[in-house]
Amino acid sequence: MVKAVAVGVPSLAPFFDEHSGLGQDAQVRSRPAHGGLQQGDTPGLYGGSKQPTLCDVERLEQFLTDPANERKAQAWARALGIAREEIPDYLERLTPVLLRHDTLVKNHDYKKGKAVPYDSLLQAGIAILVDPRGLPAAKCSCGNPLRPFQGDTSRISVRFEDGNKKWRGYERSSVVAVRPASRTLDRIALVDVHTPERGINRPVGTTGEDDSAFDTRKRRAVPNLAGTTFGQASRRLADAGLAAGYDGQVPPDAARVTATDPPAGTELRFGEYVTLSVAGGESGRGQEGTSGVPPEKSSKGPSVGPSEGTSGGTTGGTTTPPSSGSSGATSTPPPSSDGPKPPSSGTSGTPGMPGTSPGSQPPASDPPPGSRPPSPDPPPASEPAAASPPADAPPASVPPASSPPQVTSARPPSDPPPPGTPVTTSAPPPTSAPVTSEPAGSEPASGEPTVGAFL
């Protein structure tokens, strides 16, 4: 259950008075998004304005550092996972923006001296502060702390109550949640909500005084991303002013890109989406960017296919790295998705793609059968041949573990045998009597496993 929070409607239990001048929302029509999860560095995810009073960060800092508001400051800091003394430094790294999409967040009311969390849907046009990875951190008009939404974006039920009537243009399919960018940002690329042809480059931690403008209508070429990881591809697209799109579950950062839709070289406007087809990385999300955003409903590994009409890419789930432990005899971990992979049969000429036949090659870390090192323990001397040794038999010699003992048909030579050809410690049996000891080629007495034990 998610509570709707509309533009201009005051919270019932805000941290600070909605009319204290901390921030000002704008009237913005929510825009459709490519997928329910968006990365914090997606170009055009957020909007901006020339209006300087979008969010008064200095005033918010004054409220939170005022001794009279010490209890509120303690609750505010705890909700964001920081210490109260860290509030000034934390605020210096936040950047004011306007939402361009109806956005899911974990909101907080202030009740009985505590920050009380609840899931809410913020209407497009609400002014918020975002952190250096693009995550919502605070609602400007009241100072309420915000954290990432942790539910399933496809299974929400929105309640419009307490004066928050269903707003014009609300579309359930356009609701988004924000996952952190895979890097710390230096600037955030915004779109002027009043003049969409004007883009705004806003340095992180500034409130608009250092903005620079650019033309959002300028065409930008899709870079060649085949063979890169999803994390690398999304960063290169963001640097080019384009958005990374995907179908279904968010791929892990280490998954390999096999194709793009549209293909490399296509020219697009600022903020338009490029759908990435990926292969591999079934172990889950990558090493970065996992905080605060759950996986989608699918429990399978990320298998993101191209959008309708895409050619040259691999569809979801058709390329899977070889599975380790197919025989169950070894605990060797599977090869890392970052390591080299055999080329895919469906992606010719693309280096680093995983193969399309799982199990066709053993993991590189497994030695071939039969190449296991010998047992470090010498074979026990309690396995004599069937005939008892005479009193004047030569003393026992321990054969090396690298070669199994053999039964000889003659007394050992007076000179010691060369290394690697050990003899038994007993005298040879009569030629007419059968040898009752285990013949050569049987399992060695040292207990060394045979090759079949590893298959």
N, C-alpha and C positions, 0 to 999 in steps of 0.2 A: 504494500500500500504506500503510495507516494502522495504527498501534499503539494498541491499547486501553489506557486508563489508568483503572482502577477505583478506587472510593472505598476508602481505607484501605490500598491496596497501595503499598508504598514503591518509589520509583524506583531503578533499578540504579546510576545515576550522577547523583545529585542535586547541586545546588550546595551545599546545606546538609542536615544530618541531618534526616530526616523526623520524628524524635522530639525535636527541639530546642524544640518548643513554638511554632513560627512560626504555625501555623494548624491548624484542626480542621474536618474535613469533616462532613457530615450525611447521614443516610439519606433520600433523596428519590426518589420514583418519577418517572421521566422523563415529561414531558408531550408530547402531539403538538403540532406546530407547523404553521402555515399557510405552507408553502413552506420550502425548504431554506436560504434566506438571510434573516436577520433584522437589522434596523437596531438600532444600539446603544442608541437611546432608546425602543425598543418597551416600553410599559408591561407589567410582569409578565414580561419576558424573564428577569430575574434574581430571585432570592429573597433573603430576609434572615432574621434571627433576633434575638431579644432577647439571645442569648448574647454577652457582650462579648469573648470570646476567639476570635471567628471568624477573625481574622487580626491578628497582632501586627506592625503596620507599623514601630513604633519599634524592635523587636528586629531586624527585617530590616535596618533602616538601620544599626544598630550593627554587624551582621555585615559589611555592605558597606563601611562606612567604617573598619573595623578594619584597621590596617596589615598585620596578619598575613594578611588576606584580599585584599590588593591585587590579586593576579593574578586572583582570581575576580571581583572588582569590575570589573576592566577588561574581562573577557570578558562579564560580565553587561550592562554598559553598551553594549558594541559590538553585542550581539544586539538591543538595543532602539533603536539609532541615536542614542545620546546620549553625551556625554563623561563620564568617571568623576567629575569634579568636580560634575556636574549631578545626580548620584544623589539627594542629599537633597531638592532642589527637586522632582525628578520624583516621588519617593515621596509628597511632600505633596499631590500632585494625584490620587493613586490612591484608589480606594474599594473596600472589601471587600464581596463579594457571594457568594451561593451559586448554582451553576448549577441551573436548573430543566429544562434539556434536555440530552441527550447532545450535546456541542458539539465541533466540529472546530477544531483550532488547530495552529499550528506551534510545537511544543514544543522545548526545548533541554536536552540533557544536558551535564554538565561532564566533559570527558575531556582529559587531557594539557594542561591549562591553557587549553583552548578551549571555547567554547559550540558544541556540535554539534547542528544543527537536525534535526528529524524531524517528520513529520506524525503527529498523535495524536488520538484521540477521547477526550475527558474525560467521565466518567460524571456524570450529574446528581447533585448533592449535593456535588461538589468545590468547595472554597472557593478563590476567585481574587481578584485585584485587577484592576479595570478602570480605563481612563484616562478623561479628561473627555469622550470621544466614545463611551464604552460599549464599547470594544474590550478583550478580555482582555490583560493586561499581565504578570502573574506568577501562578504557582501558590503558594498560601499556605503549604502544609505544607513545602515544600522550597525555595522561592524561585526555582524555575526560570523564566526569562523566557519569555513567550508572545507570539507574533505572529499576525496573521490567517492563516487557512488560505487557500492560493492555488490549490488544485486544483478540479476539478469535483465538486461535492457529490453529483452523481447517478452518479458512476462511481468509487466508492471500494471497496476491499476491506479489511475490518477484521481484524487479527490479534489474537487473544486468547491471549497467551503470557506467560511470566515471572510466573506467579501471577495474571495478570489473566484470570480465567475470564469467559465470557459472562454478563453480569449479568441478573438477573431483570427482565423488562419491556423488554429491549432490542428496539427496532423500527427496522429500517433506514430506514423512511419518516419517522421522527421526528427523525433526525439534522439538526442545523442548523450553519451557520457564521454568524459575525457580521460585518456590514459596519459601518463607522463611521457614526454619526449625522451628519446634514447640518449640525450646529451643535455648538458646545461647550455642554455641559450644566451647569446650576447644581445640579440634584438628580437623583436616580435613583429612579423609582417601583418599589418591590419588593413582593413578596408574602411574608408570613411563612410559611416552609415548614412550621411546626408548627401554625399557625392560619391557614388560607387566607382566612378572612373578614377578617383584619387586613392592611391594606396599610401599607407603610412608605415615607415620604418621607425619603430620606437625602441630605443635602447632599454634593456632590462633595468629596472630600478629607477626609471625616470617617469615623470607624470605628463610629458608632452612638450616640455620646453626644448628638448633636443631632437624632436621629430624631423624626419626628412621625407619628402613626398616622392612618389613615382607614379607612372601611368599604368593602371591595371589593364588597359586595353592592348598594351604592347605584347606581341606574340613571343612565345618562348618555346624553343625546341625541346622535345622529349630526349633526354640523354640515352645513350646505349647502356643498359643496365644488366644485360644477360651475363650471368656468371657472378654477379655481386651478391652479397647477402641482402636479406630484406632490410636489415638495419642500415646498411650502407646505401641501399637504393632509396629508402625513404628520406635519408638526410640529403642525398644529392638532389632529389626532387624538390625538397623544401628550399634548398639553396637556389634552385632555379625558379622558385615561385610557383611550383606545381604541387598538387596534393597526391599522396600515395593512397590508392584505393585497393580493396581486396574483397573477395566474395566469401562471406561466412566468418569463421573464427580468425582473429588476428594472428598472423603468422609469427613464429619466434624470430628474433632478430638474426639468428644464425641460418635460417632457411635460405636456400639458393634461389635466385630469380632466374626463371627460364624464358620468360617472354613478357612483353608489356602490351597493353591495349589502351591507346593506339601505339603503333610501333615507334621505334627510335627515329628521330628526325621530324616527326609530326609537330606542327606549331600550334600551341594552345594559348589561351588567355590566362592571366594570373588566377591562381586558385583552382583551376580545372583539374579534374582527377585523371590519374593514370593508373589503371588496374594492373596490379602485379600478379603474375602467375609464379608460384614457387613450388619447389620440390624439397623433400627431406625435412629434418628437424622434428621428427615425431616425438621427441622427448619433452616437448612442451615449449613454453615461452622461452625466449633467449635470456642471456645473462643480465640484460638491462630492461627497465621499463615494465616491471611486473607489478609494481605497487599500486594497490587500490582498485584494480580493474579485474573482474573475474573473467574466466573463459566463457564462451558462449555455451549453448545447450549441448553441443556435440561433445561426446566424451572421447572421440578419436583424436589422433594427432592432427596438427594443423595441415590441412590439405586444401590449399586455396587454388581454385581453378580460374581460368580466364573468363571474362564476361562473355555474353552472347556474341558470337561472331568472331571471336579472337582466334587467330590461327598461329600455329608454331609454338604454342605453349603446352604444358602438360596439365591435364585436368586433375582435380583434387584426388589425391591418394594413389595415383598410378605410378609414382616413383618413390620407392621406399628403400632406405639403406639396408644392407644385409643385416639380418637378425643374428645377434650373438647367442651362443648357447643352444643351437638347434639340437644338439645331442644331449644337453644337460650335464655334460661331464666336466665342465670347466666354468669358473666364475669370472672369466675374463670380461671386462666391461665392453659394450659396443663401441665402435670407433666414433670419435667426436664428430658432430656435424660441421665443425670448423675445419677438420682435417681434409686431406685430399680424398677424392672419391672417384670411382671409375666413371667414365663418360656414359651418359644415358643413351639408350638406343633410340629414344625419340627426340634427342636434342643433339644433333650432329654438330661438331665443331665447337661446342660450348665446354670450356674446361671446368672441372670441379663439380660436375653434376653427378648425383648418385645413380647407380645402375638401376635398370628396370626389372632385374631378376633377383629378388631377394634370396640370399643364400648361395648365389652362384660363385662367390669367392669367399674364402674364410677371412675373418678379421685379420688385419695385418699383424696384430699383436700375438696371434696364436702361432707357435712353431708348427711346421708340418709334422704329420704322424711319424713316429719313430725317431724324432730328433730330440726327445726329452733328455735331459742330462741324467747320467747314471746315479743310482742311489749312493749317497756318501757313506753308508754303512757297509763294512765288509761282509761277505756271506758267512753264515755261521758254520763252524767246523763240526757240527753234529750230524752231517749227512754223509757217512762213509759209504763205500761200495759194499756189495753183498759179502765179499770174502773178507775174513779178518786178516789184518796185516800181520806178517811174521814179526818175531821179536827183533830181528835185525833189519827191519824195513827202515828206509830213510825217513828222517823227521818230516812232519807235515809242513807243507808250504801253502800259504794262503794265496789263492789265485786273485788277480785283480778283478774288481767288480765290472770292468768294461767288457769282459768276454766270459761266456758261460763255460764251466769246466767240461772237459771231454774225457771219455774213457779210452785208455790206450791198450794195445794188445801186446806190448813188450815192456820190459823194465825201463825205467827212465835212463837216459844216457848219463855217463859220469859227469859230463860238463853240465852246468845249469842251463836250462832252456832259455831261449831268448824271450824277452818280454812279450806278453800277449798270447803265449801258447802254454798255458798252465797245464799241469798233469795232475792225476789223482794221487792221493796219499797211500793207496793200497797196492798190493802186488796184483799182477794180472791173474784172472781166474783161469782154471784149466780150459784148454781149447774145446774140450768136449762138453763142458758144462755151460749152460746159458748164463748170460750176465743178467743178474736180477736188479742191478741199479738202473736208474732212469736213463734211457738212451739220450744221446746228444740231440738237441733240438727241442726237448721238453722244457717246461718252465724252469728257469734257473733257480738254484737253491737260495740265492740271495733275496728272493721275494721281489725282484724287479718286475714291474708290470709289463705285460706284453703290449704290442701295438694296439691290439683290439680293445684294450681298456680305455683308449682315448677316442674311440670312434662312436 
